[in-house]
Amino acid sequence: MEDARKFVAEMLGTMVLVFIGCGSAVIAGGLDVPLGGVGLVGISLAFGISVLAMAYAIGSITGCHINPAVTIGMLVAGKMKGRDAGIYIGAQCAGAIISAALLFVVASGMPGYELSVNGLGQNGYGEDGSPAGYTLMACLVAEVVLTFIFLLVIFGSTSKQAPAGFAGIPIGFALAMIHIVGIPITGTSVNPARSLGPALFVGGTALEQLWLFWAAPLAGAVLAALVWKYVLESKE
């Protein structure tokens, strides 16, 4: 039953992140939508607020990872067991796929929506995938660095020396901050599950380029875990 609780919590948390975050880009992002679009900052806040809200909704059950990179980072830092990591990542991927499907159903009800044109908030690199046409190398470096920053904030704000009960706030703001910089580059992943869901439905370039949005965030997470564990973490 405890494993089931963890699986359902991580699945639901990831569903909220993908539906609200990617949904803000697809449904409310542009200026041509009814009532005007929310723009880059609005999309960034949607991702950040989603994580902040879920941190308080499911944090007591799983710690609210809702991101395979966070789970791998915690595993490398010795803060969780491999068995739990497998449960978490499976749940996160399932939640992202389900949420992308729900978002597609909703977005399809919008006049003029075309999956091949409007997408589902997928990530990409190069002229065919990056929102601003950034190169593969630029996108790779950006995703590693941004994930590294995100994980450092998570480790610091959840450490024993940090004020208890407030971790969701800096983590949510950190994700919003990261999106402000990352959206023009890759659409911002820093989360392999968040990239997986939309890519499976959009297919084509998004699916072909999905490897980067697993490799780079996981590399950034491992690097952050090692730096935190061996350099920054207090041993007291």
Helices and strands as residue ranges (DSSP letters): H 2-27, H 39-62, H 68-76, H 82-107, H 115-118, H 126-129, H 136-157, H 168-186, H 192-202, H 204-208, H 212-227, I 228-232
